[in-house]
Amino acid sequence: MDLPFEPYRIKVVEKIQRVSREERVKHLRAAGYNLFKIPAEAIYVDLLTDSGTGAMSDLQWAALMSGDEAYACSKSFAEFESTIKDIYGYKHVIPTHQGRAAEGMLFTVTLKPGDVVPNNIHFDTTRANVEHIGAIALDCIGAEGLDPATEGPFKGNMSLDNLRAAFDKYGTPRIPFVMLTITNNSGGGQPVSMANMKAVSAFCREVGVPLILDACRFAENAWFIQQREEGYADKEIKDICREMFALAQGCTMSAKKDGLVNIGGFLCLDDDAWAQDVTNLLILREGFPTYGGLAGRDLAAIAQGLREVLDPDYLAYRIGQVARLGRRLDELGVPYLRPTGGHAVYLDARKALPHIPQSQFPAQVFTAALYLEGGVRGVEIGSLMFEHKDPDTGEMVSPAMELVRLAIPRRVYTHTQLDYVAESCARVMEIGERLRGLKITWEPPALRHFTASLEPVGGGKMIAKA
């Protein structure tokens, strides 16, 4: 029998403040229509990200209290390292304060200007860290992964044809490694099949380059393999994880996702030379190699979280909660990327607001309207985040999809609260063509979606009068 309810009890609660619509209007205007700049206390249901926003377990809180804060070679690091090696199987484990630090250090020691990094789809910080070096972040997702309406069990799969084309075009010397993001965040939180990972791994061995996994949501990906891929229904989640990781030569990891903690990450590598170069940089930027910018208590909480995330009851409920929100959106006629992913529902803003061109950021418009109507904070995964310069032509290119990600924090919100989210999305759909586009009034040189300011096209209000 499937577990009919949450596989945990609630011990601590946090009060949600009531914020009137008039107050939300003021907050949104003051933030330049950028949801990243809205005060957290002015949010009802915060689905901006699932990164570092989850609730820790009683055993994780206990681990915090027993953390060893020795500067070097602490007991907490020993447990952290042994837990990761047991699950991931890699030779070197390098702690960092979060996942983008792991990406940044790996790319700093392995990339040079003009190099190319293929991936199924790079997420925002991954792309930015690649491009900061002067290298090219190349997406190699298949056509199915760029069609929100297509149903498919593994829409995160990398296209082998696109990957081969990248090597034909740029040549092996310019591609130090291939990355594969599991699950594929920018493509709707869609999983990658074991068969696809094996094919990508075999190709990498053929051309003689390492495969590196972006493993932030590795357990969720393993659950999808267990549920959807032939030959894995009777395998344990941990065994599936070990099989995945054995296909690669390392991984980057934000423990703020499937580590179930509020801060922390790590980099795993098999290559001795890369690991030594990264460790040298770690000492300069992050801290001693056995704490890497984290307190001992954080290392202990990560170790416990990595053990808990493999629990099949937890994973079934976690991913089932996302699917349940998708079913409720179906009932209300709100379009989203199908099927629902592991950590989030991605609304199809292009379909929801067809009257707004990509140049006026329809996904950002929907995100802003969702906050106005319901006090719900999501995040735009569209032109504001991913418009980029084509490396060959130099022209600005819009992404294939305009999405609003509703990322569900782990062990935080109830079904009732997510029903409210769905109803708020339906209210935005009712406003429809009265919504006006947005334009940028200020933006930084990189990762503009975090801090850019916008305003309604033509000035005035974002919602026109009926």
MOURSUL-V568291 format. One record per run of one state. SS is the DSSP state (h for helix, s for strand, l for the rest). FROM is the first residue (numbers start at 1). TO is the last residue. Records with the same first field share a line. If there is no record, write none. Layout:
SS->FROM-TO + FROM-TO
//
This chain:
l->1-20 + 31-34 + 38-39 + 43-44 + 47-57 + 66-74 + 89-91 + 97-98 + 111-115 + 120-123 + 133-135 + 140-140 + 142-142 + 147-157 + 159-159 + 171-171 + 175-176 + 182-183 + 188-189 + 191-193 + 208-209 + 215-217 + 229-236 + 247-249 + 255-264 + 270-271 + 286-295 + 309-311 + 333-335 + 337-343 + 353-357 + 361-361 + 375-375 + 378-378 + 382-382 + 387-387 + 390-395 + 398-402 + 408-414 + 436-437 + 443-447 + 452-452 + 457-462 + 464-466
h->21-30 + 35-37 + 40-42 + 58-65 + 75-88 + 99-110 + 124-132 + 143-146 + 160-170 + 172-174 + 185-187 + 194-207 + 218-228 + 237-246 + 272-285 + 296-308 + 312-332 + 349-352 + 358-360 + 362-374 + 383-386 + 415-434 + 448-451
s->45-46 + 92-96 + 116-119 + 136-139 + 141-141 + 158-158 + 177-181 + 184-184 + 190-190 + 210-214 + 250-254 + 265-269 + 336-336 + 344-348 + 376-377 + 379-381 + 388-389 + 396-397 + 403-407 + 435-435 + 438-442 + 453-456 + 463-463
//
